[in-house]
Amino acid sequence: MKPIIVVSRCLGFDQCRYDGIMIDDELIEQLKPLVEFRTVCPELAIGLGVPRDPIRIIKQKNILKLVQPATGRDVSDEMKAFTHGFLGSLKKIDGFILKSRSPSCGIRDVKIFSSMESKNLLIKGKGFFGGAICDYFPLLPIVDESQLTSPKIREKFLKVIQNTSR
């Protein structure tokens, strides 16, 4: 049977990024016949449209919030509810390929700011959805598309998903 991989929908499946584009990814294209992909776009799932004003993570008093600065909207609770429901519904998954640096899907290098207005980066961390995946599935291979440009990381990811699939 094919490995089952959850993938960010904007990576070769749909024009759902905040700016309305789809990112063509050569490796994902090559994997399509070999892998059962389950696509997800958390931002669409919580009702943000395409195109949409960007969202960002802010950290205030050690609390992370997911906000849309242009509108002042805090979507933290919606994203947490979607994430909990989506991850709880997954039965058998062999790995994840997520969009790098995304405030929702990122698993590393996500910019975190001190306020909605701040232009200065406070720290880098994980996105709301991507971070929850790392916590919920610590034993599964979880990468972003930029990591898969490294031959070593790509080879390791492909071997692990091959070995974990049924």
GROMACS elastic network, one bead per residue, 0.5 to 0.9 nm:
[ bonds ]
;  ai    aj funct       b0    kb
    1     4     6  0.89949   500
    1    35     6  0.88944   500
    1   165     6  0.70409   500
    1   166     6  0.58307   500
    2    34     6  0.62184   500
    2    35     6  0.51603   500
    2    36     6  0.59393   500
    2   162     6  0.83680   500
    2   165     6  0.66411   500
    2   166     6  0.74381   500
    3    34     6  0.77376   500
    3    35     6  0.52630   500
    3    36     6  0.60262   500
    3    37     6  0.83241   500
    3    93     6  0.76239   500
    3    94     6  0.58464   500
    3    95     6  0.81137   500
    3   161     6  0.63123   500
    3   162     6  0.66035   500
    3   163     6  0.88996   500
    3   164     6  0.75056   500
    3   166     6  0.71087   500
    4    35     6  0.61256   500
    4    37     6  0.58721   500
    4    38     6  0.71635   500
    4    92     6  0.73985   500
    4    93     6  0.52372   500
    4    94     6  0.52553   500
    4    95     6  0.69306   500
    4    96     6  0.87103   500
    4   161     6  0.83641   500
    4   165     6  0.72439   500
    5    35     6  0.69093   500
    5    36     6  0.62374   500
    5    38     6  0.60777   500
    5    39     6  0.84029   500
    5    93     6  0.61346   500
    5    94     6  0.57264   500
    5    96     6  0.53197   500
    5    97     6  0.71507   500
    5   161     6  0.83402   500
    6     9     6  0.89222   500
    6    36     6  0.85298   500
    6    37     6  0.57606   500
    6    39     6  0.57252   500
    6    40     6  0.71398   500
    6    93     6  0.73113   500
    6    94     6  0.82481   500
    6    95     6  0.64982   500
    6    97     6  0.63803   500
    6    98     6  0.79295   500
    7    10     6  0.84826   500
    7    11     6  0.73222   500
    7    37     6  0.64601   500
    7    38     6  0.60847   500
    7    40     6  0.63105   500
    7    41     6  0.87210   500
    7    95     6  0.87392   500
    7    96     6  0.57953   500
    7    98     6  0.55576   500
    7    99     6  0.81452   500
    8    11     6  0.57520   500
    8    12     6  0.86512   500
    8    13     6  0.83615   500
    8    38     6  0.85289   500
    8    39     6  0.56620   500
    8    40     6  0.52077   500
    8    41     6  0.59201   500
    8    42     6  0.85661   500
    8    96     6  0.84776   500
    8    97     6  0.66201   500
    8    99     6  0.58654   500
    8   105     6  0.73258   500
    9    12     6  0.68531   500
    9    13     6  0.52509   500
    9    14     6  0.57758   500
    9    15     6  0.81742   500
    9    16     6  0.71605   500
    9    17     6  0.86498   500
    9    22     6  0.83626   500
    9    38     6  0.83873   500
    9    40     6  0.50793   500
    9    41     6  0.54806   500
    9    98     6  0.86608   500
    9    99     6  0.87405   500
   10    13     6  0.57887   500
   10    14     6  0.52128   500
   10    15     6  0.59673   500
   10    16     6  0.55318   500
   10    17     6  0.59013   500
   10    21     6  0.75596   500
   10    23     6  0.58878   500
   10    24     6  0.84095   500
   10    39     6  0.85578   500
   10    40     6  0.84193   500
   10    41     6  0.73084   500
   10    99     6  0.76873   500
   11    14     6  0.73913   500
   11    15     6  0.87950   500
   11    22     6  0.62825   500
   11    24     6  0.60768   500
   11    25     6  0.61433   500
   11    28     6  0.75860   500
   11    39     6  0.89917   500
   11    97     6  0.88338   500
   11    98     6  0.80846   500
   11    99     6  0.71100   500
   11   145     6  0.80782   500
   12    15     6  0.82682   500
   12    22     6  0.60095   500
   12    23     6  0.55316   500
   12    25     6  0.59758   500
   12    26     6  0.86435   500
   12    28     6  0.71494   500
   12    29     6  0.71884   500
   13    16     6  0.86948   500
   13    22     6  0.71216   500
   13    23     6  0.83525   500
   13    24     6  0.84621   500
   13    39     6  0.76347   500
   14    17     6  0.82583   500
   14    20     6  0.89837   500
   14    21     6  0.78550   500
   14    22     6  0.56459   500
   14    23     6  0.84417   500
   15    18     6  0.88721   500
   15    19     6  0.85096   500
   15    20     6  0.52642   500
   15    23     6  0.78934   500
   15    50     6  0.80793   500
   16    19     6  0.77292   500
   16    20     6  0.54657   500
   16    21     6  0.63239   500
   16    22     6  0.64777   500
   16    41     6  0.73855   500
   16    43     6  0.87222   500
   16    44     6  0.74297   500
   16    49     6  0.81964   500
   16    50     6  0.60029   500
   16    51     6  0.75910   500
   17    20     6  0.50700   500
   17    21     6  0.55905   500
   17    22     6  0.65308   500
   17    23     6  0.85000   500
   17    41     6  0.84870   500
   17    43     6  0.86352   500
   17    44     6  0.89369   500
   17    50     6  0.69355   500
   17    51     6  0.71958   500
   17    52     6  0.82673   500
   18    21     6  0.76996   500
   18    43     6  0.85089   500
   18    48     6  0.85918   500
   18    49     6  0.77571   500
   18    50     6  0.58581   500
   18    51     6  0.50394   500
   18    53     6  0.65924   500
   18    54     6  0.60622   500
   18    55     6  0.86113   500
   19    22     6  0.89559   500
   19    50     6  0.69613   500
   19    51     6  0.50396   500
   19    52     6  0.66550   500
   19    53     6  0.81657   500
   19    54     6  0.82563   500
   20    50     6  0.55666   500
   20    52     6  0.80119   500
   21    51     6  0.86170   500
   24    28     6  0.83203   500
   24    29     6  0.79874   500
   25    28     6  0.54715   500
   25    29     6  0.62914   500
   25    30     6  0.88024   500
   25   145     6  0.77646   500
   26    29     6  0.51048   500
   26    30     6  0.62747   500
   26    31     6  0.87207   500
   27    30     6  0.50090   500
   27    31     6  0.61664   500
   27    32     6  0.87490   500
   27   145     6  0.87437   500
   27   148     6  0.79612   500
   27   149     6  0.87099   500
   28    32     6  0.61785   500
   28    97     6  0.89532   500
   28   145     6  0.87637   500
   29    32     6  0.53865   500
   29    33     6  0.82367   500
   30    33     6  0.71036   500
   30    34     6  0.79001   500
   31    34     6  0.51229   500
   31    35     6  0.57226   500
   31    36     6  0.87835   500
   31    37     6  0.89272   500
   32    35     6  0.55175   500
   32    36     6  0.71668   500
   32    37     6  0.72478   500
   33    36     6  0.79117   500
   40    43     6  0.89954   500
   40    44     6  0.86274   500
   40    45     6  0.80743   500
   41    44     6  0.55091   500
   41    45     6  0.62120   500
   41    46     6  0.89297   500
   41   104     6  0.87535   500
   41   105     6  0.83139   500
   42    46     6  0.63073   500
   42    47     6  0.88321   500
   42    48     6  0.89226   500
   42    79     6  0.70849   500
   42    82     6  0.72586   500
   42    83     6  0.75493   500
   42   104     6  0.68313   500
   42   105     6  0.76903   500
   42   129     6  0.72509   500
   43    46     6  0.54158   500
   43    47     6  0.66817   500
   43    48     6  0.55132   500
   43    49     6  0.78702   500
   43    79     6  0.77015   500
   43   104     6  0.71364   500
   44    47     6  0.51674   500
   44    48     6  0.50271   500
   44    49     6  0.60343   500
   44    50     6  0.78393   500
   45    48     6  0.73595   500
   45    79     6  0.85362   500
   45    82     6  0.72595   500
   46    75     6  0.80849   500
   46    78     6  0.60337   500
   46    79     6  0.64488   500
   46    81     6  0.89567   500
   46    82     6  0.68573   500
   47    78     6  0.89665   500
   48    51     6  0.85397   500
   48    52     6  0.65458   500
   48    53     6  0.85963   500
   49    52     6  0.54462   500
   49    53     6  0.87590   500
   50    53     6  0.87619   500
   52    55     6  0.87401   500
   53    68     6  0.66716   500
   53    69     6  0.79763   500
   53    70     6  0.64385   500
   53    71     6  0.78971   500
   54    67     6  0.86609   500
   54    68     6  0.60901   500
   54    69     6  0.75872   500
   54    70     6  0.78392   500
   55    66     6  0.66985   500
   55    67     6  0.53736   500
   55    69     6  0.67103   500
   55    70     6  0.85757   500
   55    75     6  0.87418   500
   55   103     6  0.68270   500
   55   104     6  0.84661   500
   56    65     6  0.81765   500
   56    66     6  0.57048   500
   56    67     6  0.54910   500
   56    68     6  0.63662   500
   56    69     6  0.74655   500
   56   102     6  0.85811   500
   56   103     6  0.56721   500
   56   104     6  0.85086   500
   56   110     6  0.89565   500
   56   111     6  0.76101   500
   56   112     6  0.70930   500
   56   113     6  0.76703   500
   56   116     6  0.76993   500
   57    64     6  0.65147   500
   57    65     6  0.55319   500
   57    67     6  0.62712   500
   57    68     6  0.88271   500
   57   103     6  0.61576   500
   57   104     6  0.87176   500
   57   110     6  0.82817   500
   57   111     6  0.70905   500
   57   112     6  0.50375   500
   57   113     6  0.62802   500
   57   114     6  0.85384   500
   57   115     6  0.85316   500
   57   116     6  0.83391   500
   57   127     6  0.76594   500
   57   128     6  0.83251   500
   58    63     6  0.80824   500
   58    64     6  0.56707   500
   58    65     6  0.53236   500
   58    66     6  0.65397   500
   58    67     6  0.73096   500
   58   111     6  0.87260   500
   58   112     6  0.53974   500
   58   114     6  0.52708   500
   58   115     6  0.54745   500
   58   116     6  0.66798   500
   58   122     6  0.85904   500
   59    62     6  0.59292   500
   59    63     6  0.53905   500
   59    65     6  0.64033   500
   59   112     6  0.66789   500
   59   113     6  0.61838   500
   59   114     6  0.52305   500
   59   115     6  0.70634   500
   59   122     6  0.81419   500
   60    63     6  0.53248   500
   60    64     6  0.66669   500
   60    65     6  0.80394   500
   60   113     6  0.87596   500
   60   114     6  0.61206   500
   60   115     6  0.72900   500
   61    64     6  0.84701   500
   64    76     6  0.83112   500
   64   112     6  0.85366   500
   64   128     6  0.88072   500
   65    74     6  0.69724   500
   65    75     6  0.77246   500
   65    76     6  0.55090   500
   65    77     6  0.87760   500
   65   128     6  0.87511   500
   66    73     6  0.86507   500
   66    74     6  0.59060   500
   66    75     6  0.55561   500
   66    77     6  0.85687   500
   66    79     6  0.80508   500
   66   103     6  0.75581   500
   66   104     6  0.82203   500
   66   127     6  0.88431   500
   66   128     6  0.75357   500
   67    71     6  0.86018   500
   67    72     6  0.67599   500
   67    73     6  0.56226   500
   67    75     6  0.57093   500
   67    76     6  0.70049   500
   67   116     6  0.72858   500
   68    71     6  0.57384   500
   68    72     6  0.55802   500
   68    73     6  0.51783   500
   68    74     6  0.64401   500
   68    75     6  0.75435   500
   68   116     6  0.77871   500
   69    73     6  0.69631   500
   69    74     6  0.86449   500
   69   115     6  0.89719   500
   69   116     6  0.52345   500
   69   117     6  0.70623   500
   70    73     6  0.80342   500
   70   116     6  0.86833   500
   71    74     6  0.88957   500
   72   116     6  0.78599   500
   74    77     6  0.77902   500
   74    78     6  0.86861   500
   75    78     6  0.53281   500
   75    79     6  0.61050   500
   75    80     6  0.85936   500
   76    79     6  0.52294   500
   76    80     6  0.61148   500
   76    81     6  0.86069   500
   76   128     6  0.81116   500
   77    80     6  0.50883   500
   77    81     6  0.60835   500
   77    82     6  0.85421   500
   78    81     6  0.51802   500
   78    82     6  0.61187   500
   78    83     6  0.84737   500
   79    82     6  0.51389   500
   79    83     6  0.59209   500
   79    84     6  0.84856   500
   79   104     6  0.80751   500
   79   128     6  0.71783   500
   79   129     6  0.72784   500
   80    83     6  0.50781   500
   80    84     6  0.60616   500
   80    85     6  0.85511   500
   80   128     6  0.73671   500
   80   129     6  0.76315   500
   80   132     6  0.87454   500
   81    84     6  0.52707   500
   81    85     6  0.62009   500
   81    86     6  0.85312   500
   82    85     6  0.52075   500
   82    86     6  0.59209   500
   82    87     6  0.84139   500
   82   129     6  0.87468   500
   83    86     6  0.51680   500
   83    87     6  0.59121   500
   83    88     6  0.81968   500
   83   128     6  0.81917   500
   83   129     6  0.59055   500
   83   132     6  0.73383   500
   83   133     6  0.84653   500
   84    87     6  0.54549   500
   84    88     6  0.59140   500
   84    89     6  0.85535   500
   84   132     6  0.83012   500
   85    88     6  0.51652   500
   85    89     6  0.62074   500
   86    89     6  0.52126   500
   86    90     6  0.67348   500
   87    90     6  0.54506   500
   87    91     6  0.88442   500
   87   132     6  0.85092   500
   87   133     6  0.74077   500
   87   136     6  0.76488   500
   88    91     6  0.80298   500
   90    93     6  0.68367   500
   93    96     6  0.81424   500
   93   140     6  0.82571   500
   93   164     6  0.88907   500
   93   165     6  0.82172   500
   94   140     6  0.65053   500
   94   141     6  0.73791   500
   94   160     6  0.84478   500
   94   161     6  0.56800   500
   94   162     6  0.84270   500
   94   163     6  0.89822   500
   94   164     6  0.59015   500
   94   165     6  0.59417   500
   94   166     6  0.88869   500
   95   137     6  0.87792   500
   95   140     6  0.54759   500
   95   142     6  0.57812   500
   95   143     6  0.83115   500
   95   157     6  0.85014   500
   95   160     6  0.85749   500
   95   161     6  0.63729   500
   95   164     6  0.86306   500
   96   133     6  0.85574   500
   96   140     6  0.78386   500
   96   141     6  0.64143   500
   96   143     6  0.62480   500
   96   144     6  0.79930   500
   97   141     6  0.85848   500
   97   142     6  0.61496   500
   97   143     6  0.50915   500
   97   144     6  0.51828   500
   97   145     6  0.63104   500
   97   148     6  0.88650   500
   98   102     6  0.86553   500
   98   105     6  0.57965   500
   98   106     6  0.65391   500
   98   107     6  0.75495   500
   98   130     6  0.72923   500
   98   142     6  0.76928   500
   98   143     6  0.62961   500
   98   145     6  0.63389   500
   99   102     6  0.59882   500
   99   104     6  0.86851   500
   99   105     6  0.56335   500
   99   106     6  0.57621   500
   99   107     6  0.82501   500
   99   130     6  0.87917   500
   99   143     6  0.86968   500
   99   144     6  0.54479   500
   99   145     6  0.60455   500
   99   146     6  0.80820   500
  100   103     6  0.89112   500
  100   105     6  0.70102   500
  100   107     6  0.68449   500
  100   108     6  0.72261   500
  100   109     6  0.75579   500
  100   110     6  0.77143   500
  100   143     6  0.85237   500
  100   144     6  0.50806   500
  100   145     6  0.62427   500
  100   146     6  0.63411   500
  100   147     6  0.83837   500
  101   104     6  0.85142   500
  101   105     6  0.74525   500
  101   107     6  0.72865   500
  101   108     6  0.65457   500
  101   109     6  0.54326   500
  101   111     6  0.71574   500
  101   125     6  0.88615   500
  101   126     6  0.79877   500
  101   127     6  0.76086   500
  101   144     6  0.85571   500
  102   105     6  0.50999   500
  102   107     6  0.81836   500
  102   108     6  0.89144   500
  102   109     6  0.86240   500
  102   110     6  0.61326   500
  102   111     6  0.84257   500
  102   126     6  0.84338   500
  102   127     6  0.62779   500
  102   130     6  0.85711   500
  103   106     6  0.59663   500
  103   110     6  0.59918   500
  103   111     6  0.73997   500
  103   112     6  0.83382   500
  103   126     6  0.73829   500
  103   128     6  0.65268   500
  103   129     6  0.81790   500
  103   130     6  0.84782   500
  104   107     6  0.89252   500
  104   110     6  0.89039   500
  104   126     6  0.82468   500
  104   129     6  0.50515   500
  104   130     6  0.63744   500
  104   131     6  0.84684   500
  105   126     6  0.79320   500
  105   127     6  0.53890   500
  105   128     6  0.68148   500
  105   129     6  0.52027   500
  105   131     6  0.76698   500
  105   133     6  0.89524   500
  105   144     6  0.86894   500
  106   109     6  0.72402   500
  106   110     6  0.59787   500
  106   125     6  0.82710   500
  106   126     6  0.55126   500
  106   128     6  0.78347   500
  106   129     6  0.75684   500
  106   130     6  0.51493   500
  106   131     6  0.72764   500
  106   144     6  0.71828   500
  107   110     6  0.73650   500
  107   125     6  0.73553   500
  107   127     6  0.60674   500
  107   128     6  0.88303   500
  107   129     6  0.84885   500
  107   131     6  0.57139   500
  107   133     6  0.84387   500
  107   134     6  0.73823   500
  107   142     6  0.81072   500
  107   143     6  0.74311   500
  107   144     6  0.69511   500
  108   111     6  0.89597   500
  108   124     6  0.71467   500
  108   125     6  0.52782   500
  108   127     6  0.75307   500
  108   130     6  0.84942   500
  108   131     6  0.83446   500
  108   144     6  0.84345   500
  109   123     6  0.87203   500
  109   124     6  0.50246   500
  109   125     6  0.54625   500
  109   126     6  0.67465   500
  109   127     6  0.88220   500
  110   123     6  0.83077   500
  110   124     6  0.50897   500
  110   125     6  0.50400   500
  110   126     6  0.54929   500
  110   127     6  0.61532   500
  111   121     6  0.63046   500
  111   122     6  0.75797   500
  111   123     6  0.63622   500
  111   125     6  0.66798   500
  111   126     6  0.83609   500
  111   127     6  0.87038   500
  112   115     6  0.89121   500
  112   121     6  0.61008   500
  112   122     6  0.56882   500
  112   123     6  0.53353   500
  112   124     6  0.55844   500
  112   125     6  0.68709   500
  112   126     6  0.87664   500
  113   116     6  0.73328   500
  113   117     6  0.86428   500
  113   118     6  0.63784   500
  113   119     6  0.76215   500
  113   120     6  0.66570   500
  113   121     6  0.50942   500
  113   123     6  0.69406   500
  113   124     6  0.86783   500
  114   117     6  0.83487   500
  114   118     6  0.63603   500
  114   119     6  0.89995   500
  114   120     6  0.79214   500
  114   121     6  0.75146   500
  114   122     6  0.59090   500
  114   123     6  0.88564   500
  115   118     6  0.52351   500
  115   119     6  0.86826   500
  116   119     6  0.86240   500
  118   121     6  0.76674   500
  121   124     6  0.77084   500
  125   131     6  0.84428   500
  126   129     6  0.83301   500
  126   130     6  0.63382   500
  126   131     6  0.50063   500
  126   132     6  0.86840   500
  127   130     6  0.51637   500
  127   131     6  0.54072   500
  127   132     6  0.81441   500
  128   131     6  0.54245   500
  128   132     6  0.63139   500
  128   133     6  0.88451   500
  129   132     6  0.52060   500
  129   133     6  0.63306   500
  129   134     6  0.88547   500
  130   133     6  0.50653   500
  130   134     6  0.63860   500
  130   135     6  0.88045   500
  130   142     6  0.89353   500
  131   134     6  0.51201   500
  131   135     6  0.64000   500
  131   136     6  0.86282   500
  132   135     6  0.50325   500
  132   136     6  0.58981   500
  132   137     6  0.83643   500
  133   137     6  0.57236   500
  133   138     6  0.77591   500
  133   142     6  0.81479   500
  134   137     6  0.55193   500
  134   138     6  0.53742   500
  134   139     6  0.86234   500
  134   140     6  0.84732   500
  134   142     6  0.71867   500
  135   138     6  0.56587   500
  136   139     6  0.89130   500
  137   140     6  0.56320   500
  137   141     6  0.84884   500
  137   142     6  0.84849   500
  138   141     6  0.80783   500
  138   142     6  0.84660   500
  139   142     6  0.88353   500
  140   160     6  0.84314   500
  140   161     6  0.84130   500
  140   164     6  0.85605   500
  141   156     6  0.89899   500
  141   157     6  0.63335   500
  141   160     6  0.69209   500
  141   161     6  0.71637   500
  142   157     6  0.81532   500
  143   146     6  0.81918   500
  143   147     6  0.62906   500
  143   148     6  0.72084   500
  143   153     6  0.86112   500
  143   154     6  0.89904   500
  143   157     6  0.78417   500
  144   147     6  0.54987   500
  144   148     6  0.68573   500
  145   148     6  0.52512   500
  145   149     6  0.71892   500
  146   149     6  0.56111   500
  146   150     6  0.79087   500
  147   150     6  0.58139   500
  147   151     6  0.89249   500
  147   153     6  0.65191   500
  147   154     6  0.73330   500
  148   151     6  0.70412   500
  148   152     6  0.84196   500
  148   153     6  0.59606   500
  148   155     6  0.84773   500
  148   157     6  0.81267   500
  149   152     6  0.87920   500
  149   153     6  0.77713   500
  149   154     6  0.67932   500
  150   153     6  0.53659   500
  150   154     6  0.59597   500
  150   155     6  0.84768   500
  151   154     6  0.50939   500
  151   155     6  0.59695   500
  151   156     6  0.85143   500
  152   155     6  0.52375   500
  152   156     6  0.61621   500
  152   157     6  0.85708   500
  153   156     6  0.51413   500
  153   157     6  0.60287   500
  153   158     6  0.85460   500
  154   157     6  0.51542   500
  154   158     6  0.61321   500
  154   159     6  0.86018   500
  155   158     6  0.52102   500
  155   159     6  0.61425   500
  155   160     6  0.86053   500
  156   159     6  0.51749   500
  156   160     6  0.61293   500
  156   161     6  0.86734   500
  157   160     6  0.52204   500
  157   161     6  0.62161   500
  157   162     6  0.84948   500
  158   161     6  0.53423   500
  158   162     6  0.60661   500
  158   163     6  0.86282   500
  159   162     6  0.51074   500
  159   163     6  0.61849   500
  159   164     6  0.86593   500
  160   163     6  0.51062   500
  160   164     6  0.60807   500
  160   165     6  0.85918   500
  161   164     6  0.50808   500
  161   165     6  0.60192   500
  162   165     6  0.55649   500
  162   166     6  0.86168   500
  163   166     6  0.80678   500
